Amino acid sequence: MSVDENVRLVPTQLAALAAGVSEATIRKWASRGKLTRYGTTGRALYDLTELLDLLAEGESGGRPVDP
């Protein structure tokens, strides 16, 4: 799978922070096909734009993390 050079990939921790959800939620969305997982075994990366689009569509279904 090739990645477009305009894609901004972030690790799980930053994806969770940007979305206001837990890292487990990011992994769950990826396993359910809501979010594409890039990277290698042990180093998951997620497209920040795809994540923000998912949140804008309101289809995440996740609960926000307590501050």
Secondary structure by P-SEA (a helix, b strand, c coil): ccccccbbbbcaaaaaaaacccaaaaaaaaaaccccccccccbbbbcaaaaaaaaaacccccccccc
